[in-house]
Amino acid sequence: MIKGIGIDAVELPRMQAIINDKPRFVKRVLTPGEMALFEALSPKRQVEFLAGRFACKEAFSKAWGTGIGAVTFHELEILNNELGAPFLNQSPHKGKSFVSITHTESMAFAQILLEE
């Protein structure tokens, strides 16, 4: 049974500006495991990665029904499986989850489906 579905979109130029103006934001959003992936990327891919993970965490909070605040960024960890697909590695949700993240030149989108 579906518990919730969430979707979010982030503008890449906005995320680039945040990285430039508030570099601590990156560590506020990403877990240590996500930071390891982030740091291995080129600057362009870092923007896409951070925007995608931010959108994914926002999408989770919508699917969870609480919004960010009731669940924190560090309670949620999105890693990649052996094929490179994102998956929810850590969250307060104990059921199954399905994650999708995609990018265009100017936007990152994420969707999460939670099952009980």
C-alpha positions in Angstrom: 0.0 0.0 0.0 1.3 3.5 -0.9 2.0 5.6 2.2 3.0 8.8 0.3 4.4 10.3 -2.8 6.5 13.5 -3.0 8.1 15.5 -5.8 10.3 18.6 -5.8 12.3 20.7 -8.2 15.4 22.9 -7.7 16.8 25.5 -10.0 20.5 24.8 -10.7 21.6 28.5 -10.9 20.0 29.0 -7.5 21.9 26.1 -6.0 25.2 27.3 -7.6 24.6 30.7 -5.9 23.9 29.0 -2.6 27.1 27.0 -2.9 29.1 30.2 -3.7 27.5 32.4 -1.0 26.9 29.8 1.8 29.4 27.0 1.5 28.3 25.5 4.9 24.9 24.8 3.3 26.5 21.7 1.6 27.3 20.1 4.9 24.0 21.1 6.3 22.2 19.1 3.6 24.5 16.2 2.9 25.4 13.3 5.2 29.0 12.2 5.4 28.3 9.4 3.0 26.7 11.8 0.5 29.6 14.2 1.0 32.1 11.5 -0.1 30.2 11.2 -3.4 29.9 15.0 -3.7 33.6 15.7 -3.2 34.6 13.2 -6.0 32.6 15.2 -8.6 33.5 18.0 -10.9 32.1 21.5 -9.9 29.3 21.3 -12.5 28.3 17.8 -11.3 28.5 18.9 -7.6 25.8 21.5 -8.3 23.6 18.9 -10.0 24.2 16.4 -7.2 23.5 18.8 -4.4 20.3 20.1 -6.1 19.2 16.5 -6.7 19.8 15.4 -3.1 18.1 18.5 -1.8 15.1 18.0 -4.0 15.0 14.3 -3.0 15.0 15.2 0.7 12.3 17.8 0.2 10.3 15.2 -1.8 10.7 12.7 1.0 9.4 15.2 3.5 6.3 15.7 1.4 5.7 12.0 0.9 6.2 11.6 4.7 3.6 14.3 5.2 5.6 16.5 7.5 7.8 18.9 5.5 11.5 19.5 6.4 11.8 20.4 10.0 9.9 17.4 11.4 12.5 15.3 9.5 16.0 16.7 9.1 18.3 16.6 6.1 20.8 14.4 8.0 18.0 11.8 8.9 17.8 11.2 5.1 20.6 9.7 3.1 20.4 9.0 -0.6 23.2 7.0 -2.0 23.7 5.2 -5.3 23.5 1.4 -5.9 26.0 -0.6 -7.9 24.4 0.6 -11.2 24.4 4.2 -10.1 20.7 4.5 -9.4 19.8 6.6 -6.3 18.2 4.8 -3.3 17.1 5.9 0.2 19.8 4.4 2.4 18.6 6.0 5.7 15.3 7.5 6.8 12.6 7.2 9.4 10.5 5.2 6.9 10.6 1.5 7.6 8.8 0.3 4.4 9.9 0.2 0.8 10.9 3.4 -1.0 11.4 4.3 -4.7 13.6 7.2 -5.7 14.0 9.0 -9.0 16.3 12.0 -9.6 16.8 13.7 -13.0 18.4 16.9 -14.3 18.1 19.3 -17.2 20.5 22.1 -18.0 18.8 24.4 -15.5 16.7 22.2 -13.1 16.9 19.1 -10.9 13.8 17.1 -10.1 13.2 14.3 -7.6 10.3 12.0 -6.8 9.9 9.5 -4.0 7.2 6.9 -3.5 6.9 5.3 0.0 5.2 2.0 0.5 4.1 0.5 3.9 
